[in-house]
Amino acid sequence: MAFEQKIGLSRRLQQTLVITPQLKHAIKILQLSRADLEQLVTEEMEQNPTLEELSLGQEDAEVEMDSATPDDRMPELVDPTEQATEAPAHEEQAAEIDPGESNLGDINWEEYLSDYAANTSHGSLSAGSGGDFDEDKRPTLENTLTRASSLADHLTWQLRMGGDFSSDDREIGDVFIGNVDENGYLQISVEDAAFEAGVDAETALVVLRRMQRFDPPGVFARDLRECLLIQLDQLELEEPLKRMAREIVESHLSLVEAKRFDKLSKELRATRDETTAAVKVISSLEPKPGRNFVTEEVRYVTPDVFVNKMDGEYVVSLNDDGLPKLRVSNSYRRLLSDENGGSEAKIYIREKLSAAQWLIRSIHQRQSTLFKVTSSIVRFQRSFFDHGVKALRPLVLKDVAGDIGMHESTVSRATANKYVHTPQGTLELKYFFTSSIRSSDGEGVSAESVKEKIKKIIESEDARRPYSDQHIAETLAAENIEIARRTVAKYREIMGILPSSRRRQMA
């Protein structure tokens, strides 16, 4: 058997896409929200000394790019006529203090700190007043910061103010408060709480019963039934009505939830009016007692783009407020041409200058892309800006990408986490991209406009006889919108609207 070894060399020309770190950075900046972009710029300015903020009204006499610029192929993105002049450095001489003239050792520090604490706690003291309170320097009420009281704070205050609670009671009470969720429900068993506090279960249960009379009514309940029963006990109702309401809560909540009021009346052996009165009392109770104490952080949306109507045409303008105008420092450029500088320092400056230029270029590219995408959306959705949601057209990323000559992925990144202020309100750019539902006349209808129609149909229904999903589908079909019943159900669930069986109300 013979073995033959063949060694061959071959060349092949292949085109591949290499994503450089700079390109990754530009893509990241394109899809950032406005708040994240502002934070990124702030961090870059802190870390990169070659970045400068161009103040309004500044002029720069030194506009020519130095021959030692790291990348001559990347032009400046700031108009040279708008660049800022570096103000001459003014050296300030610090006042010299003669140690021999210092009288710090003669100050009564205890008295000074006492006066300072009183001053900061109760307002400023007017000079020469001998401690009189200066009302004019007192901060106004609207400028005083306060912290919203949490549910735990509110319950702890009631536990501490209750004079008939012993120290052992307060200890077990603290355990209960520490195990209450944001809705006011107790998330620990009485036995476990008693073990944690070092008391017997019977003592813990007695304390719990007393704390269940705290405000808000229904707090410290272990389930929905107990929560509603606690609130019923605190209401002043006529005995027959209260007794019937308690029976419904204890045994027939599922019938109330399903809106099966006829069967409920039969189970209670009561008239329809008596059942209705009891159900109305239950409906007035709070199923989540702690919801009013939930302190969620309010998030404000700042539009990235404005669309305003001027002389019958819609004008797109970028919102540049809050975004600093950046430039590359001329001082660091000159350092590169300094023959006395060390090589390591020049390498560091060259890297920072290159990073600064890429950042400026990426931000400008982001703004330019955002402007083009929004302008294209306005052209496609002109009827929406004139007439509202009912006139919203079906639109996909491919339509806008073809209109402005960009890739779909670029359009997707440019619209991510971006908001536009329009005559129809402030909306996310993604809102304008909706799927199409075929109408009977062959034209596409936006899914968002169909949702709006479904919402209006449900709003116009009789609450005693709500429309079924099939009836809504037939109503839309009469308007030349062919849609299946299951699609109506899907859109209804997306909008958070209950099915007809659970929307039914008693007379």
C-alpha positions in Angstrom: 0.0 0.0 0.0 1.5 3.3 -1.0 0.9 6.6 0.8 1.0 9.8 -1.1 1.2 13.2 0.6 0.0 16.2 -1.3 0.6 19.7 -0.1 -1.1 22.5 -2.0 -1.5 26.2 -1.5 -4.5 28.1 -2.7 -5.8 31.6 -2.6 -9.4 32.7 -2.4 -10.8 36.2 -2.5 -13.6 36.6 0.1 -15.6 39.6 1.2 -16.5 39.7 4.8 -18.0 42.4 7.1 -15.8 43.2 10.1 -17.6 45.2 12.8 -15.0 47.4 14.5 -15.3 48.6 18.1 -16.0 52.1 16.7 -18.8 50.8 14.6 -20.3 48.8 17.6 -20.1 52.1 19.6 -22.0 54.0 16.8 -24.7 51.3 16.7 -25.1 51.4 20.5 -25.5 55.2 20.4 -28.1 54.9 17.6 -30.4 52.8 19.7 -30.0 54.6 23.0 -32.9 56.5 24.5 -32.5 60.2 25.1 -31.9 59.8 28.8 -29.3 57.1 28.3 -27.6 59.3 25.6 -27.3 62.2 28.0 -25.8 59.9 30.6 -23.3 58.5 28.1 -22.2 61.9 27.0 -21.7 63.0 30.6 -19.6 59.9 31.4 -17.5 60.3 28.3 -16.8 63.9 29.1 -15.6 62.9 32.6 -13.4 60.1 31.2 -12.1 61.8 28.1 -10.2 65.1 28.7 -10.0 65.9 25.0 -13.8 66.4 24.9 -15.1 69.9 25.5 -18.6 71.3 25.6 -19.2 74.2 23.2 -21.0 76.9 25.0 -23.5 79.1 23.4 -22.1 82.3 21.8 -18.5 81.1 21.9 -16.2 81.6 18.9 -13.0 79.8 18.1 -10.1 81.6 16.4 -8.1 78.4 16.1 -10.2 76.4 13.6 -7.6 74.7 11.5 -7.0 71.1 12.2 -3.4 70.4 13.3 -1.3 68.2 11.1 -0.8 65.8 14.0 -4.5 65.0 14.3 -4.9 61.3 14.9 -7.2 60.7 11.9 -7.1 63.3 9.2 -9.7 61.4 7.2 -12.4 62.2 9.8 -13.5 65.9 9.4 -14.6 68.1 12.2 -18.4 67.8 12.7 -18.8 71.2 14.3 -18.9 74.2 12.1 -15.6 76.1 12.5 -17.5 79.4 12.8 -19.4 78.0 15.8 -16.3 76.7 17.6 -15.3 78.3 20.8 -12.2 80.4 21.6 -10.2 79.2 24.5 -10.3 81.9 27.2 -6.8 82.9 28.5 -6.1 81.2 31.7 -6.2 83.5 34.6 -4.0 82.5 37.5 -5.6 83.3 40.9 -3.3 83.8 43.8 -4.5 82.3 47.0 -4.4 84.6 50.0 -1.7 83.6 52.4 -2.6 83.1 56.0 -0.1 83.9 58.6 -0.2 81.0 61.1 0.7 83.5 63.8 -2.4 85.5 63.2 -4.8 82.6 63.4 -7.1 82.6 66.4 -8.7 79.2 65.7 -7.7 77.9 69.1 -9.6 80.7 70.8 -13.0 79.7 69.4 -15.5 78.0 71.6 -16.3 75.1 69.2 -19.0 73.7 71.4 -20.9 76.9 71.3 -20.3 77.4 67.6 -21.6 73.9 66.6 -24.6 74.4 68.8 -25.5 77.7 67.1 -24.8 76.1 63.7 -27.2 73.2 64.4 -29.9 75.6 65.5 -29.3 77.7 62.4 -29.6 74.9 60.0 -32.6 73.3 61.7 -34.8 76.4 62.2 -33.7 78.8 59.5 -31.1 81.5 59.2 -30.4 83.9 62.1 -30.3 87.5 61.1 -27.1 89.4 61.9 -27.1 91.2 65.2 -30.5 89.8 66.2 -29.2 87.7 69.0 -30.8 84.6 67.7 -34.1 86.0 66.4 -35.6 84.0 63.6 -35.4 85.6 60.2 -38.8 84.8 58.5 -37.7 86.2 55.1 -34.9 83.6 54.8 -37.2 80.7 55.7 -37.6 78.3 52.7 -41.0 78.3 51.1 -43.3 75.3 51.7 -43.2 74.3 48.0 -39.3 74.2 48.1 -39.3 71.8 51.1 -38.6 68.2 50.1 -40.6 65.5 51.8 -40.7 61.7 51.5 -44.0 60.0 50.9 -45.0 57.8 53.8 -44.8 54.1 53.0 -47.3 51.5 54.2 -44.8 50.1 56.7 -44.2 53.6 58.1 -47.9 54.1 58.5 -48.5 50.8 60.2 -45.4 51.3 62.5 -46.7 54.7 63.6 -50.1 53.2 64.6 -48.3 50.4 66.5 -46.2 52.8 68.4 -49.1 55.2 69.1 -51.3 52.4 70.4 -50.9 52.8 74.2 -52.4 49.4 75.0 -49.6 47.5 73.1 -47.0 46.0 75.4 -43.3 45.7 74.5 -43.9 42.0 73.6 -46.9 43.0 71.5 -44.8 45.6 69.6 -42.1 43.0 68.9 -44.6 40.6 67.3 -46.2 43.6 65.6 -42.9 44.5 64.0 -42.6 41.0 62.6 -46.1 41.3 61.1 -45.3 44.7 59.6 -42.1 43.4 58.1 -44.0 40.7 56.3 -46.8 42.8 54.7 -46.6 43.1 50.9 -47.3 46.2 48.9 -51.0 45.4 48.7 -51.3 45.1 52.4 -51.6 41.3 52.7 -49.7 39.3 55.3 -47.1 37.0 53.8 -46.1 35.0 56.9 -48.1 32.5 59.0 -49.0 33.2 62.6 -47.0 30.3 63.8 -43.8 31.4 61.9 -44.2 35.0 63.2 -44.7 33.8 66.7 -41.6 31.6 66.5 -39.6 34.6 65.1 -40.8 36.9 67.9 -40.3 34.3 70.6 -44.0 34.2 71.7 -46.7 31.5 71.6 -49.0 31.3 68.6 -52.1 32.2 70.6 -50.5 35.5 71.7 -49.5 36.3 68.2 -53.0 35.7 66.9 -54.5 38.1 69.5 -52.0 40.8 68.4 -52.8 40.2 64.7 -56.6 40.5 65.3 -56.0 43.9 67.0 -53.7 45.1 64.2 -56.3 44.1 61.6 -58.3 47.1 62.8 -55.5 49.4 61.7 -55.8 51.8 58.8 -56.2 51.2 55.9 -59.2 48.9 56.4 -58.4 45.3 55.4 -54.7 45.4 56.1 -52.9 42.3 57.5 -55.4 40.0 55.8 -54.1 36.6 54.7 -56.4 36.3 51.6 -59.0 38.2 49.7 -61.9 36.8 51.7 -60.4 37.8 55.0 -59.6 41.3 53.6 -63.2 41.9 52.5 -64.6 40.5 55.8 -62.4 42.8 57.9 -63.8 45.8 55.9 -67.4 44.6 56.2 -67.0 44.3 60.0 -65.9 48.0 60.1 -68.9 49.2 58.1 -72.1 50.4 59.8 -74.7 48.5 57.9 -78.2 47.2 58.6 -77.9 43.6 59.9 -79.7 41.8 57.1 -77.6 43.6 54.5 -74.3 42.9 56.3 -75.2 39.3 57.0 -76.0 38.7 53.3 -72.8 40.5 52.2 -70.8 38.3 54.6 -72.4 35.1 53.3 -71.5 36.1 49.7 -67.9 36.8 50.6 -67.5 33.6 52.6 -69.2 31.2 50.1 -70.1 32.8 46.8 -67.3 35.1 45.6 -66.8 33.0 42.5 -70.4 33.7 41.4 -69.8 37.4 41.8 -66.7 37.2 39.8 -68.5 35.4 37.0 -71.4 37.9 37.1 -73.8 35.0 37.6 -76.3 37.1 39.6 -79.4 35.0 38.9 -77.8 31.9 40.3 -76.4 33.9 43.2 -80.0 35.1 44.1 -81.1 31.5 44.0 -78.3 30.3 46.3 -79.1 33.1 48.8 -82.8 32.6 48.5 -83.1 36.3 48.1 -84.7 38.7 45.7 -82.8 40.3 42.9 -82.9 43.7 44.6 -81.5 42.3 47.9 -78.7 40.5 46.0 -77.9 43.7 44.0 -77.6 45.8 47.2 -75.3 43.3 48.8 -73.1 43.0 45.7 -72.8 46.8 45.5 -71.6 46.9 49.1 -68.9 44.3 48.3 -67.9 46.2 45.1 -67.3 49.3 47.2 -64.6 47.5 49.2 -60.9 47.7 48.5 -59.3 44.4 47.5 -55.8 45.9 47.8 -55.7 48.0 50.9 -52.0 49.0 50.5 -52.2 50.2 46.9 -52.5 53.9 47.9 -49.1 53.7 49.7 -47.2 52.3 46.7 -44.7 55.0 45.9 -43.6 54.4 42.3 -41.0 56.6 40.7 -42.6 58.9 38.1 -40.9 58.6 34.7 -41.1 61.6 32.5 -40.7 61.1 28.7 -38.7 63.7 26.8 -39.5 63.7 23.1 -36.5 63.2 20.8 -38.4 64.8 17.8 -41.1 67.4 17.3 -43.7 67.3 14.5 -45.5 70.6 14.2 -48.0 71.8 11.5 -47.0 75.0 9.9 -48.8 76.5 6.9 -50.6 73.2 6.2 -47.4 71.2 6.2 -45.8 69.1 9.0 -42.3 70.2 9.9 -39.9 67.8 11.7 -37.4 69.2 14.1 -35.0 67.5 16.5 -35.0 68.2 20.2 -31.4 69.2 21.0 -32.3 70.7 24.4 -30.2 69.1 27.1 -27.7 67.5 24.7 -24.3 69.3 25.0 -22.6 70.4 21.8 -19.2 68.7 21.8 -15.9 69.5 20.1 -12.4 68.2 20.3 -10.0 70.3 22.4 -7.4 72.3 20.4 -5.1 72.2 23.4 -4.6 68.5 23.2 -4.1 68.7 19.4 -1.2 71.1 20.0 0.3 68.7 22.5 0.7 66.1 19.8 3.0 68.4 17.8 5.0 69.3 20.9 8.5 67.9 20.4 9.2 67.8 24.1 6.3 65.5 24.9 6.9 61.8 25.7 5.8 59.0 23.4 3.5 57.4 25.9 1.7 60.7 26.5 1.3 61.2 22.8 -0.1 57.7 22.4 -2.6 58.3 25.2 -3.7 61.7 23.7 -4.0 60.2 20.2 -6.3 57.4 21.5 -8.5 59.9 23.4 -8.7 62.3 20.4 -9.8 59.5 18.1 -12.4 58.3 20.6 -13.7 61.9 20.9 -14.0 62.3 17.2 -15.9 59.0 16.9 -18.3 60.0 19.6 -19.1 63.3 17.9 -19.5 61.7 14.6 -21.7 58.9 16.0 -24.0 61.4 17.8 -24.4 63.4 14.6 -25.1 60.3 12.6 -27.7 59.3 15.2 -29.5 62.6 14.9 -29.4 62.6 11.1 -30.8 59.1 10.9 -33.5 59.9 13.5 -34.5 63.0 11.4 -34.7 61.0 8.2 -36.8 58.1 9.8 -39.3 60.5 11.4 -39.7 62.5 8.1 -40.4 59.3 6.3 -43.0 58.2 8.9 -44.7 61.6 8.6 -45.0 61.1 4.8 -46.5 57.6 5.2 -48.8 58.5 8.1 -50.0 61.9 7.0 -53.6 60.9 7.5 -52.9 60.0 11.1 -51.5 63.4 11.9 -54.7 64.9 10.4 -57.4 62.6 11.7 -56.0 60.5 14.6 -55.8 56.8 15.3 -58.7 55.8 13.1 -56.7 56.9 10.0 -53.4 55.1 11.0 -52.1 53.1 8.0 -50.3 49.8 8.1 -46.6 50.3 8.0 -43.6 48.1 8.4 -39.9 48.8 8.7 -39.2 47.7 5.2 -41.4 50.6 3.9 -39.4 53.3 5.7 -36.0 51.6 5.0 -36.7 51.6 1.3 -37.9 55.2 1.4 -34.7 56.6 3.0 -32.3 54.1 1.5 -31.2 52.4 4.7 -31.3 48.9 6.1 -34.3 47.7 8.1 -32.1 47.0 11.2 -30.9 50.6 11.1 -34.5 51.8 11.1 -35.4 49.5 13.9 -32.5 50.8 16.1 -33.3 54.4 15.2 -36.9 54.0 16.4 -36.1 52.0 19.6 -36.8 54.0 22.8 -37.5 57.2 20.9 -40.5 59.4 21.3 -42.1 62.0 19.1 -44.3 64.9 20.1 -47.2 65.3 17.5 -50.5 67.1 17.3 -52.0 63.8 18.3 -49.9 63.5 21.5 -46.5 62.2 22.5 -46.0 58.7 21.1 -43.2 56.1 20.7 -41.9 55.9 17.2 -42.5 52.2 17.2 -46.2 53.0 17.5 -46.5 54.0 13.9 -45.4 50.5 12.7 -48.5 48.3 12.8 -49.5 45.1 11.0 -52.2 45.1 8.4 -55.7 43.6 8.5 -57.2 43.0 5.1 -60.6 44.7 4.5 -63.3 43.3 2.2 -62.5 46.0 -0.4 -58.9 44.8 -0.6 -57.3 47.7 1.3 -55.2 47.1 4.4 -56.3 48.5 7.8 -54.0 49.2 10.6 -54.2 46.9 13.7 -54.1 49.9 16.0 -57.1 51.5 14.2 -59.0 48.2 14.6 -58.2 48.1 18.3 -59.6 51.7 18.6 -62.8 50.6 16.9 -63.2 47.6 19.2 -62.7 49.9 22.2 -65.4 52.3 21.0 -67.8 49.5 20.3 -67.4 48.2 23.9 -67.7 51.7 25.3 -71.1 52.1 23.6 -72.6 48.7 24.8 -75.3 48.3 27.4 -73.5 47.2 30.7 -76.3 44.8 31.5 -76.0 43.1 28.1 -72.4 43.5 26.9 -71.4 42.5 23.4 -69.7 39.2 22.8 -66.5 38.9 20.7 -68.5 37.4 17.9 -70.9 40.3 17.9 -68.0 42.7 17.7 -66.5 40.8 14.8 -69.8 41.0 13.0 -70.0 44.7 13.7 -66.5 45.2 12.2 -67.5 43.1 9.2 -70.3 45.5 8.5 -67.6 48.2 8.2 -65.7 46.1 5.6 -63.1 44.9 8.2 -62.8 41.1 8.0 -61.6 39.9 11.4 -62.0 36.6 13.2 -63.6 36.3 16.7 -60.3 35.0 18.2 -58.5 38.1 16.8 -61.1 40.3 18.5 -60.5 38.4 21.8 -56.7 38.8 21.4 -56.9 42.6 20.8 -59.4 42.9 23.7 -57.0 41.1 26.0 -54.1 43.3 24.9 -56.1 46.4 25.8 -56.9 44.9 29.2 -60.7 44.6 28.5 -62.5 41.8 30.3 -64.7 39.3 28.4 -68.4 40.0 28.1 -69.3 37.5 30.9 -67.2 39.6 33.3 -68.2 43.0 32.0 -71.9 42.4 32.8 -73.3 44.6 35.6 -76.4 44.4 37.7 -79.2 46.9 37.2 
